Amino acid sequence: MRNLFIMLLSGIFGFSSSNKENKTPNIVLIFTDDQGYADLSCFGSKTISTPNIDHLAENGMKFSDFHVAASVCTPSRAALLTGCYPNRIGLPKVLFPGRVGGLKGNTGINPKEETIAELLKQNGYATAMAGKWHLGDKKMFLPLQHGFDQYLGIPYSNDMNRGNLPLMKDNDVIEIEPDQALLTRRYTEFCVDFINNQAGKSPFFVYLAHSMPHIPIDASDKFKGKSKGGLYGDVIEEIDWSVGEIVKALKENGVLDNTLVIFTSDNGPWLSFGNHAGSAGELRSGKFSIFEGGFREPCVMSWPDVIPQGKVCDKLVTSMDLLPTICQVTGAKLPSKKIDGVSILSILKGKRMTALSNRYFYYYLDEKLLAIRKGKWKYILPHNSRFVTEPGKDGKNGKSKSFMQPEALYNLDKDIAESKNVIGENPEIAEELKSALEAFESTLKKEARPVGITEN
C-alpha cells in the first residue's frame, strides 16, 4: 500500500529517485582546433587562464587520458562525428578545397555514414553547428546534408583558400574572407541564439567547432593583448569566454543541469609555429605525429544531473566513444554500420569500466597504422618521423628535420614523454602488441567503407 502511495505521488508531482536521469538531456560538444594538452589552466598552463573551462572540470569530470583518432583535422573530425576510425570510412587524410586526393571526383564524408547529428535528429533533437566543418566542401558533404538544421562557419581550415575563404550560413556563402578576429565571437553568438530559441521546445544538440587556435590565430579587441601567454593565450582565453557564454545561456534557460557539455580538441599543437602554437606539456611531439602530443587532448565533461563533481578519469577514452555514449544517454539508435567507439556512460556516472583497461587503441598517420596502445604499454613500428629544429615566430612556420623512429615500446605510466625505449626488456609484450596491430590492420582493410564522391 505504501509503495502504491509513493507511485501515485510520483505521478502527481513528477518526482522519482531516478527522475534526473530519465530526462532527455541536451548535448553541447565544443571542439577546438590544434590545441595542446597543456593549454588550459586545469591541465597545467601557467600563462593561460581558463576559469570557465576549469569550472566545468571542477563541477564535472576531467579526462587525463583522452585520445582523438588522428593527429590532423579531417580524419579526427570524421572519427568524432561517426564513432569510427577515419580509415574505416575512407577519410584518413586532410581534405583540401578543389583537391581530389587521388580519387576521381571531389571527396567528403559519405552520405551513407550516420553522424551524431543525424542520429539525434531522428530522435527528435534540434541540431545546430558553428565553426569549422572540414569533411568536404561540396554541397552534398556540408553540415545540413549530414543532420544539422542550422550552420554558420567555414568549410575547412582557416589557412586554406587564402583570399577566398568562405563564411557560410547553412548551404550558402555569406562572406568572403571574414574577419578572423571575430570568428570566435560570431560562432558563440550563433550558438547562444540557438540555445535561447530552442530551450524548452525540444532537446537540442550544439556542435561548436572553433576555427582557432589553428593558424592564422587572432582574437577580438576585448581579448587581444590581455593574456600572459601572448596572442596564442589571448585566443584560448577568448575560447574560454565562449564556453562561459554557452554555460550562461544554458543556465539562464534553466537547462544547464540536464545538459551534457563536452570540451576537447581535434589534435595536438602545430609546434613548428612556435609562439603561435600551443603546448603539449610533458607529452612528446604534436600535430602530424603518432606520439602522445599529437593524439592526447585535454577533455572535460559536465552534466550536473549525472556526473559527480570534481572527478578525474585516468582511463583511456577516445573521441570515438562520444557517439555511442551520446546515443545511450539520449535513447538514440546506434548507427546501422559498425563503429569503433564504446559508450562510457558508466564512467560519467562515477562507476568503473574495467573493459577500458584492456582495450586496444590504434594510432594512424594517414593510411598507415604505426602504433598501438593497451593499458600502460604503447608499441610503435619503425617509421620516418619529424621533429622541430627551429620554431617559427609570429605566424611564420619554422624548420623541421626528418628522422627514423625505431621500433619501440614505451611504458606510459612511467614515461609519459615516450623518451625511454624499453622494447629490449619486454620483447614478449612488444610481440603481442605488434600481432594485435597487424590483425586489426588486416581486418579494417577488409571492412573499410568508401569515401563520398561527387562529380559536381
C-alpha positions as CSV (number, residue, x, y, z in Angstrom):
1,M,0.0,0.0,0.0
2,R,2.9,2.4,0.9
3,N,4.6,1.7,-2.5
4,L,1.3,2.4,-4.3
5,F,1.0,5.7,-2.4
6,I,4.6,6.7,-3.4
7,M,3.9,5.8,-7.0
8,L,0.8,8.0,-7.0
9,L,2.7,10.9,-5.5
10,S,5.4,10.5,-8.1
11,G,2.9,10.6,-10.9
12,I,1.1,13.7,-9.5
13,F,4.2,15.7,-8.6
14,G,6.6,14.4,-11.2
15,F,9.4,13.2,-9.0
16,S,11.1,9.9,-8.6
17,S,14.5,8.6,-7.4
18,S,15.7,8.4,-11.0
19,N,13.9,11.3,-12.4
20,K,17.0,13.3,-13.2
21,E,18.5,10.5,-15.3
22,N,15.2,9.9,-17.1
23,K,15.0,13.3,-18.6
24,T,16.3,13.6,-22.2
25,P,19.5,15.7,-22.0
26,N,20.7,18.4,-24.3
27,I,24.2,17.9,-25.8
28,V,26.8,20.6,-26.3
29,L,30.0,19.5,-28.0
30,I,32.9,22.0,-28.2
31,F,35.8,21.1,-30.4
32,T,38.8,23.4,-30.8
33,D,41.5,23.1,-33.5
34,D,45.2,22.3,-32.9
35,Q,45.0,22.9,-29.1
36,G,47.7,21.4,-27.0
37,Y,47.2,19.1,-24.0
38,A,48.6,21.7,-21.6
39,D,46.8,24.8,-22.9
40,L,44.2,25.0,-20.1
41,S,44.9,26.1,-16.6
42,C,43.2,23.0,-15.3
43,F,45.6,21.0,-17.4
44,G,48.7,22.8,-16.1
45,S,49.1,26.0,-18.1
46,K,50.8,28.8,-16.1
47,T,50.3,31.5,-18.7
48,I,46.8,30.9,-19.9
49,S,43.8,31.4,-17.6
50,T,40.6,29.4,-18.4
51,P,38.3,29.8,-15.4
52,N,35.1,28.8,-17.3
53,I,36.6,25.5,-18.5
54,D,38.2,24.9,-15.1
55,H,34.7,25.4,-13.6
56,L,33.3,22.7,-15.8
57,A,36.1,20.4,-14.7
58,E,35.5,21.2,-11.0
59,N,31.8,20.6,-11.3
60,G,32.1,17.6,-13.6
61,M,34.8,15.3,-14.8
62,K,38.3,15.8,-16.2
63,F,39.8,13.2,-18.5
64,S,43.6,12.9,-18.3
65,D,43.9,10.1,-20.9
66,F,41.5,11.2,-23.7
67,H,42.6,10.4,-27.2
68,V,41.4,11.6,-30.6
69,A,41.6,9.2,-33.6
70,A,44.1,11.2,-35.7
71,S,46.7,14.0,-35.2
72,V,45.3,16.1,-38.1
73,C,42.0,17.8,-38.9
74,T,39.8,15.9,-41.3
75,P,40.2,12.4,-40.0
76,S,39.9,13.5,-36.4
77,R,36.6,15.2,-37.1
78,A,35.3,12.3,-39.2
79,A,36.0,10.0,-36.2
80,L,34.4,12.3,-33.7
81,L,31.1,12.5,-35.6
82,T,30.8,8.9,-36.7
83,G,32.4,6.9,-33.9
84,C,34.8,5.2,-36.4
85,Y,38.5,5.2,-37.1
86,P,38.8,7.5,-40.1
87,N,40.3,4.7,-42.2
88,R,37.1,2.8,-41.8
89,I,35.1,5.4,-43.6
90,G,37.6,6.5,-46.2
91,L,38.8,9.7,-44.7
92,P,42.4,9.1,-43.5
93,K,43.8,12.4,-44.9
94,V,43.2,16.1,-44.7
95,L,40.9,17.4,-47.4
96,F,41.8,20.5,-49.3
97,P,39.4,22.7,-51.3
98,G,39.5,21.8,-55.0
99,R,41.8,18.8,-54.5
100,V,40.6,15.3,-55.1
101,G,43.2,13.4,-53.1
102,G,44.0,10.9,-55.9
103,L,40.3,9.9,-56.2
104,K,38.1,10.6,-59.2
105,G,35.8,13.5,-58.4
106,N,35.6,15.5,-55.3
107,T,35.5,13.7,-51.9
108,G,34.0,14.1,-48.5
109,I,32.1,12.2,-45.9
110,N,29.9,9.5,-47.4
111,P,26.2,10.3,-47.2
112,K,25.6,6.7,-46.0
113,E,27.6,7.3,-42.8
114,E,25.5,8.4,-39.9
115,T,26.7,11.3,-37.8
116,I,25.8,12.2,-34.2
117,A,23.6,15.0,-35.6
118,E,21.6,12.6,-37.9
119,L,21.1,10.1,-35.1
120,L,19.9,12.7,-32.7
121,K,17.7,14.4,-35.3
122,Q,15.9,11.1,-35.8
123,N,15.3,11.1,-32.1
124,G,13.5,14.5,-32.1
125,Y,16.5,16.7,-31.4
126,A,17.0,20.2,-32.9
127,T,20.6,20.4,-34.2
128,A,23.0,23.3,-35.0
129,M,26.7,23.6,-35.8
130,A,29.0,26.6,-35.8
131,G,32.6,26.7,-36.9
132,K,35.0,24.5,-39.0
133,W,33.5,21.5,-40.8
134,H,36.3,20.1,-42.9
135,L,34.5,16.9,-44.1
136,G,34.1,18.1,-47.7
137,D,33.1,21.5,-49.2
138,K,30.7,20.4,-51.9
139,K,27.0,20.8,-51.0
140,M,26.4,17.1,-50.5
141,F,29.1,16.9,-47.9
142,L,28.1,20.0,-45.9
143,P,26.5,20.0,-42.4
144,L,22.9,20.5,-43.4
145,Q,23.1,17.3,-45.5
146,H,24.5,15.4,-42.5
147,G,22.0,16.1,-39.8
148,F,22.3,19.7,-38.8
149,D,19.3,22.1,-39.0
150,Q,21.4,25.2,-39.0
151,Y,25.1,26.0,-39.7
152,L,27.4,29.0,-39.5
153,G,31.1,28.6,-40.3
154,I,33.9,27.8,-42.7
155,P,34.0,24.6,-44.6
156,Y,37.7,23.9,-44.0
157,S,40.8,25.2,-42.1
158,N,41.2,29.0,-41.8
159,D,44.5,28.9,-43.6
160,M,43.1,27.3,-46.8
161,N,41.9,29.0,-49.9
162,R,43.7,32.3,-48.9
163,G,42.0,35.3,-50.4
164,N,38.8,33.3,-51.0
165,L,37.9,31.8,-47.6
166,P,34.1,31.5,-47.4
167,L,31.9,32.0,-44.4
168,M,28.8,30.0,-44.8
169,K,25.2,30.2,-43.4
170,D,23.5,26.9,-43.9
171,N,24.4,26.0,-47.5
172,D,25.2,29.5,-48.8
173,V,28.3,31.6,-48.8
174,I,27.5,34.9,-47.0
175,E,31.0,36.4,-46.8
176,I,34.4,36.0,-48.4
177,E,37.5,36.4,-46.1
178,P,35.6,37.2,-42.9
179,D,37.5,39.0,-40.1
180,Q,39.1,36.0,-38.3
181,A,39.5,38.1,-35.1
182,L,35.7,38.0,-34.8
183,L,35.0,34.3,-35.7
184,T,35.1,33.0,-32.1
185,R,32.6,35.7,-31.0
186,R,30.3,35.2,-34.0
187,Y,30.2,31.4,-33.6
188,T,29.4,31.9,-29.9
189,E,26.6,34.3,-30.5
190,F,25.1,31.9,-33.1
191,C,25.1,29.1,-30.6
192,V,23.7,31.2,-27.8
193,D,20.9,32.4,-30.1
194,F,20.1,28.8,-31.0
195,I,20.0,27.7,-27.3
196,N,17.8,30.7,-26.4
197,N,15.4,29.9,-29.2
198,Q,15.3,26.1,-28.7
199,A,15.4,25.6,-24.9
200,G,12.1,24.4,-23.6
201,K,10.8,23.4,-27.1
202,S,12.7,20.1,-27.7
203,P,16.1,18.6,-26.7
204,F,19.0,20.1,-28.7
205,F,22.5,19.3,-29.9
206,V,25.0,22.1,-30.4
207,Y,28.3,21.3,-32.1
208,L,30.7,24.3,-31.8
209,A,33.9,23.5,-33.7
210,H,36.1,26.6,-33.2
211,S,38.4,27.6,-36.1
212,M,41.0,28.6,-33.5
213,P,43.8,28.1,-32.4
214,H,44.7,26.7,-35.9
215,I,46.9,29.3,-37.6
216,P,46.4,32.1,-38.5
217,I,45.4,32.9,-35.0
218,D,43.6,36.1,-34.0
219,A,41.4,37.4,-31.1
220,S,38.9,40.2,-30.8
221,D,39.9,43.6,-29.3
222,K,38.4,42.6,-25.9
223,F,41.0,39.8,-25.5
224,K,43.9,40.8,-27.6
225,G,47.0,41.6,-25.5
226,K,45.3,40.5,-22.3
227,S,46.8,37.1,-21.7
228,K,50.2,36.2,-20.2
229,G,50.5,33.7,-23.0
230,G,50.8,36.2,-25.9
231,L,48.4,36.1,-28.8
232,Y,48.0,32.4,-28.6
233,G,46.9,32.8,-24.9
234,D,44.5,35.5,-26.0
235,V,42.9,33.1,-28.4
236,I,42.5,30.4,-25.8
237,E,41.1,32.8,-23.2
238,E,38.6,34.1,-25.7
239,I,37.5,30.4,-26.3
240,D,37.2,30.1,-22.6
241,W,35.0,33.2,-22.6
242,S,32.9,31.4,-25.3
243,V,32.5,28.4,-23.0
244,G,31.3,30.8,-20.3
245,E,28.7,32.4,-22.6
246,I,27.4,28.9,-23.6
247,V,27.1,27.9,-20.0
248,K,25.4,31.1,-19.0
249,A,22.8,30.7,-21.8
250,L,22.1,27.1,-20.6
251,K,21.8,28.3,-17.0
252,E,19.5,31.3,-17.9
253,N,17.2,29.0,-19.8
254,G,17.0,26.5,-16.9
255,V,18.6,23.6,-18.8
256,L,22.2,23.6,-17.5
257,D,21.7,20.7,-15.1
258,N,20.3,18.5,-17.8
259,T,22.9,19.3,-20.5
260,L,26.0,17.2,-21.2
261,V,28.7,19.7,-22.1
262,I,31.9,18.3,-23.6
263,F,35.1,20.3,-24.3
264,T,38.1,18.9,-26.2
265,S,40.2,19.4,-29.3
266,D,40.9,17.7,-32.6
267,N,44.6,17.1,-32.3
268,G,47.8,18.4,-30.7
269,P,49.7,21.7,-31.3
270,W,51.3,22.7,-34.6
271,L,54.7,23.1,-32.9
272,S,56.6,24.5,-35.8
273,F,54.7,27.7,-35.5
274,G,56.4,28.5,-32.2
275,N,54.7,31.2,-30.2
276,H,51.6,30.8,-32.3
277,A,51.3,27.2,-31.3
278,G,50.2,25.6,-28.1
279,S,51.9,23.2,-25.7
280,A,51.6,19.5,-25.2
281,G,53.3,19.8,-21.8
282,E,55.3,16.7,-21.0
283,L,53.9,14.8,-23.9
284,R,56.1,14.1,-26.9
285,S,55.7,16.0,-30.2
286,G,52.4,17.3,-31.5
287,K,50.3,17.5,-34.7
288,F,51.3,15.2,-37.6
289,S,52.8,12.6,-35.3
290,I,51.8,9.4,-33.7
291,F,53.2,10.4,-30.3
292,E,51.1,11.3,-27.3
293,G,51.4,15.0,-28.0
294,G,49.5,14.6,-31.3
295,F,46.7,12.3,-30.0
296,R,46.1,13.0,-26.3
297,E,43.9,16.0,-25.8
298,P,42.5,18.0,-22.8
299,C,38.9,17.0,-22.2
300,V,36.3,17.9,-19.6
301,M,32.7,16.9,-19.4
302,S,29.9,18.4,-17.3
303,W,26.4,17.1,-16.7
304,P,25.3,18.3,-13.2
305,D,22.3,15.9,-13.1
306,V,24.5,12.8,-13.6
307,I,28.3,13.4,-13.5
308,P,29.7,13.6,-9.9
309,Q,31.6,16.8,-9.2
310,G,35.4,17.0,-9.3
311,K,36.1,13.6,-10.7
312,V,39.2,12.7,-12.8
313,C,39.0,9.8,-15.2
314,D,42.5,8.3,-15.9
315,K,41.3,5.5,-18.2
316,L,41.9,5.6,-22.0
317,V,38.8,7.2,-23.5
318,T,38.6,8.3,-27.1
319,S,36.7,10.8,-29.2
320,M,35.0,7.8,-31.0
321,D,33.4,6.9,-27.7
322,L,31.3,10.1,-27.7
323,L,28.8,8.9,-30.4
324,P,27.8,5.7,-28.6
325,T,27.8,7.5,-25.3
326,I,25.5,10.2,-26.6
327,C,23.3,7.6,-28.2
328,Q,22.9,5.8,-24.9
329,V,22.2,8.9,-22.8
330,T,19.6,10.2,-25.3
331,G,18.0,7.0,-26.3
332,A,19.0,7.5,-30.0
333,K,19.7,4.4,-32.1
334,L,23.3,3.5,-32.9
335,P,24.5,3.6,-36.5
336,S,23.4,0.6,-38.6
337,K,27.1,0.1,-39.7
338,K,30.0,-1.0,-37.5
339,I,31.6,1.7,-35.3
340,D,34.8,1.6,-33.2
341,G,33.8,3.6,-30.1
342,V,32.1,2.3,-26.9
343,S,29.7,4.0,-24.5
344,I,31.3,5.4,-21.4
345,L,28.1,6.3,-19.6
346,S,29.1,4.2,-16.6
347,I,32.3,6.4,-16.3
348,L,30.1,9.5,-16.4
349,K,28.0,8.1,-13.6
350,G,31.1,7.6,-11.5
351,K,31.3,3.9,-11.9
352,R,34.1,1.6,-13.0
353,M,34.6,0.3,-16.5
354,T,37.2,-2.5,-16.3
355,A,37.0,-3.0,-20.1
356,L,38.7,0.3,-20.7
357,S,41.9,-1.0,-19.0
358,N,42.2,-3.8,-21.6
359,R,41.1,-2.1,-24.8
360,Y,43.4,-1.6,-27.7
361,F,43.8,1.9,-29.3
362,Y,45.4,2.3,-32.7
363,Y,47.4,5.3,-34.0
364,Y,47.1,6.0,-37.7
365,L,49.1,8.6,-39.7
366,D,47.2,9.0,-42.9
367,E,46.7,5.4,-44.3
368,K,49.4,3.9,-42.2
369,L,48.8,2.2,-38.9
370,L,52.0,2.9,-36.9
371,A,51.3,2.3,-33.2
372,I,49.1,0.5,-30.8
373,R,48.3,1.1,-27.1
374,K,47.0,-1.3,-24.4
375,G,46.9,-0.1,-20.8
376,K,50.3,1.4,-20.0
377,W,52.1,-0.1,-23.0
378,K,52.5,1.6,-26.3
379,Y,54.2,-0.1,-29.2
380,I,55.5,1.8,-32.3
381,L,56.6,0.5,-35.7
382,P,59.7,1.9,-37.2
383,H,58.8,4.8,-39.5
384,N,60.0,8.1,-40.8
385,S,59.0,11.0,-38.5
386,R,59.9,14.6,-38.0
387,F,60.8,17.0,-35.1
388,V,61.0,20.8,-34.9
389,T,64.5,22.1,-35.0
390,E,63.7,25.9,-35.2
391,P,60.2,27.1,-34.2
392,G,58.7,29.9,-36.2
393,K,57.6,33.2,-34.7
394,D,54.6,35.5,-35.0
395,G,52.7,33.3,-37.6
396,K,55.7,32.1,-39.6
397,N,56.4,28.4,-39.9
398,G,59.7,27.2,-38.6
399,K,62.1,24.4,-39.6
400,S,61.8,20.7,-39.1
401,K,64.0,17.7,-39.7
402,S,63.1,14.1,-40.5
403,F,64.5,11.1,-38.6
404,M,63.9,7.4,-38.5
405,Q,61.9,6.4,-35.4
406,P,63.0,2.9,-34.5
407,E,60.7,0.1,-33.4
408,A,59.8,1.0,-29.8
409,L,57.9,0.1,-26.7
410,Y,57.1,2.7,-24.1
411,N,55.7,2.3,-20.6
412,L,53.4,5.4,-20.4
413,D,52.8,5.0,-16.7
414,K,56.5,5.7,-16.0
415,D,57.4,7.6,-19.2
416,I,54.6,9.8,-20.5
417,A,57.2,11.6,-22.6
418,E,58.0,8.5,-24.6
419,S,61.7,9.0,-24.0
420,K,62.9,5.6,-22.9
421,N,62.5,2.7,-25.3
422,V,62.1,-0.5,-23.2
423,I,61.5,-3.0,-26.0
424,G,64.7,-4.8,-25.2
425,E,63.5,-5.6,-21.7
426,N,59.9,-6.5,-22.8
427,P,60.1,-8.4,-26.1
428,E,57.1,-10.5,-25.4
429,I,54.8,-7.5,-24.8
430,A,56.1,-5.9,-28.0
431,E,55.4,-9.0,-29.9
432,E,51.9,-9.3,-28.5
433,L,51.0,-5.7,-29.4
434,K,52.6,-6.0,-32.9
435,S,50.4,-9.1,-33.6
436,A,47.3,-7.2,-32.4
437,L,48.2,-4.3,-34.6
438,E,48.7,-6.4,-37.7
439,A,45.4,-8.3,-37.0
440,F,43.4,-5.1,-36.7
441,E,45.0,-3.6,-39.8
442,S,44.1,-6.6,-41.8
443,T,40.5,-6.7,-40.5
444,L,39.9,-2.9,-41.0
445,K,41.1,-3.1,-44.6
446,K,38.5,-5.7,-45.3
447,E,35.8,-3.8,-43.5
448,A,36.7,-0.3,-44.8
449,R,33.8,1.6,-46.4
450,P,34.1,4.0,-49.3
451,V,34.6,7.8,-49.1
452,G,31.8,10.0,-50.5
453,I,32.4,11.2,-54.1
454,T,30.7,13.7,-56.3
455,E,31.4,14.8,-59.8
456,N,29.9,18.2,-59.3
